[in-house]
Structures are given as structure tokens and as C-alpha cells.
């Protein structure tokens, strides 16, 4: 009988066989600042993002989708309220 490799959940740290995990893309946004060596002043600022594939367990994956759906609902509510206030 073959064994599956074990993966670690990115959110909670639990280890489970790979078929019981979900693979998601984790995006992290970083900022980079440059400065001139002669004047020691900041000259540039740049934002860049890193994306990588990570594994999460089923409960953590469900929490991620629930929170993203609630954030979307909140955004729609805010847009509707602002549109209503501008209409008045």
C-alpha cells in the first residue's frame, strides 16, 4: 500500500496526508526603498508582490473562503451606501 506525503498547513501547522489538504496561492506584498549614497535621501519606492503555492487543511481553507466572501459583501454594502448618499 502506498503512502501519501504529509504536508503542513500554512495557517495552523497541522500535518496531514496531501490528499486531505488544499493547495492555495499565498500572496505577500512588500515594499522596497532605495536611497542615494551621496545625500542619504530616499529616492525611490517600489511595491512588489511574491506569490507561492502553500497547503492548508480543509477547516482553514473553509475559513479563508468565508472571510473572503464576507469581505466582498462588506465592500458591496459600502459601495451601495456611498452611492445612496451621493444620490440624495
Secondary structure, 3 states (H helix, E strand, C coil): CCCCCEEECCCCCCEEEHHHEEEEEEEEEEEEEEECCCCCCEEEEEEEEEEEEEEEEHHHHHHHHHHHHHHHHHHHHHHHHHHHHHHC
